[in-house]
């Protein structure tokens, strides 16, 4: 049984200059209502200056079962970080 | 507050439910992750019993937030000043918001909003026993904020580190918002306790009536709370009922002293050796009676809740029709 309104994911921009961040979700009949509910539910204390709502069904997520294949190859590539390289101590501004 | 075992203690336990054959390798890996304080996310593998316990705990918690709006909502129009009215309105709106965060978090485990609401309205689902006590005077609104939200905070703070990610994140938001709830209640009590003899009596009377039900909010004693050990091992709960209850007594008694109110427990005494207060026995028969649905206003609460849902049906229908009309219109363009 599920006659619920569609689920929407809510993203809030906390202030200008920052990206939108996932805050939670709301059920709503349409986009306008999703925005209004998101506003009442997630920004009662000036948490944001902008909202995105996205139908949850439209989000494509990676499979936790593939997490190792996706993310572990980065673990042995420490040469991608600046601290990997040895620079003589008297050399500055690098 | 809402993390306690609210099942009827006379109900037959169903140990087989817990023994669903799980893949042993997956179970070991899961237990290790949880033991290492890692968070579990919706799409991760989890034992069926973990999922089930969480759905029950989170939906009970959500229902408690929603039902919790009723005793306070009753007082919005009777709040003694515009300031108190605005504050109470904001608090009640927060409780609604908290219910929504928690319903949404529970839905990530595969239960639907509709199922949860149906379970509440049909009486199958439990909610905190505290809301089945009546709010007789304005001082009760003070006592609820101070004691009931105070107890909720103690219960909820450790849940910010509960092992299920969506639940933990909901708790972080809730805890951030809850602190004003307690402080506005204590402020009401402070003003009444420092007022006329009648106001003082009203404050004391509210404390007298809400003290013991508040202690019951932490749930049955540890030796009668069979699922606690499992829940603690899985990091669904982080502290036992008795530990939290003791903490509540220890922080609340000095607050009562500070405004000249007396905690209604003749056995209450500071125990120097333990560094804690000793307190008298809780009437657990009363607690179990309220869990069974025998609370003074249990029927009124559900009647009000169901009426609110049914009275809003036309709004939901209209919104659905409006959305459908625009889908058709957009397709035609």
Interface residues (C-beta under 8 A of the other chain):
Chain A: X1 X2 X3 X4 X5 X7 X24 X25 X26 X27 X29 X30 X33 X40 X41 X44 X45 X61 X63 X64
Chain B: X41 X43 X44 X45 X90 X93 X94 X97 X100 X101 X104 X107 X112 X113 X114 X115 X169 X170 X173 X177 X316 X319 X320 X322 X323 X326
